[in-house]
Amino acid sequence: MRQMIARLLMALMIGLCPLPALALAQPPGQIVELNGIRMHYQVRGSGEPLLLLHGFGACGADWGEIADVLARDYRVIIPDLRGHGWSTNPSNRFTMRQSSEDIAALLDHLGLERVKAMGISAGGMNLLHLATRQPDRIETLVLIGASTHFPEQTIEIMRNAAWENLPPFLQDMYRTCASRGEAQARELARQFGALKDNEGDMAFTPDMLGTIRARTLIVHGDRDEFFPVAIPAEMYRSIPGSQLWIVPNGDHVPIYEERTPEFLRIARAFLAAAPERPR
């Protein structure tokens, strides 16, 4: 049971992407002060702005070669979420809603009124907040392994997320993106477990999802251990004009390794498509 929980935790928090270690003495991107934190972000490429948000416990480096390819066509903006990577979080508290407010403040700082956006797991949940609270902010939206709420199976995983319960390999995965070392990794593990206690943070209803105006592609694995396919199916029914791609034999965040070429082909075509005319 403990091994199963550890495997599931790794999939949810890291997204199954082999991350490079943060061995740099200085952050690779820029730092801006906003919403009481210092947020680290990178900007690569040129063209229309495309925002990429990583999953919980990871950092902007989680996008790997996907960001490399997308930067050929877009001005890619890759922040580290509050408390992740090189970004700080003095409050030692994390909610998807507060994190989405940080992202909105970053877009304001960059002078971007409207962007295309992709989000992995927690990154996608940030984008659900942004797309429902500021519907005109996001033009095109790609949600990968995201959820509208935390079902009981996810809550049970969170109950077992204490640092001392994690096997060494998973602790090492946390450390990979922790620019401030062990203390940051431990704090993120604690915050992950605490997500279950913020009942109002992830509670999107069909009516709320119905306010989303962005062209939306929902990407989900049919073997996702955290968020069963009933959740993305409900998102598909609720978000006007959305598209749903259920990846066969796909785990949580099914876009890495051998699946990366197919994901990039489908995602790039979706991002490049012209907006549909109102009916």
Secondary structure, DSSP 8 states (H G I E B T S, - for coil): -HHHHHHHHHHHHHTT--------SS-SSEEEEETTEEEEEEEES-SSEEEEE--TT--GGGGHHHHHHHTTTSEEEEE--TTSTT---TT----HHHHHHHHHHHHHHTT-S-EEEEEETHHHHHHHHHHHHSTTTEEEEEEES--SB--HHHHHHHHT--GGGS-HHHHHHHHHT-TT-HHHHHHHHHHHHHGGG-TTTSB--HHHHTT--SEEEEEEETT-SSS-THHHHHHHHHSTT-EEEEETT--SSTTSGGGHHHHHHHHHHHHHS------
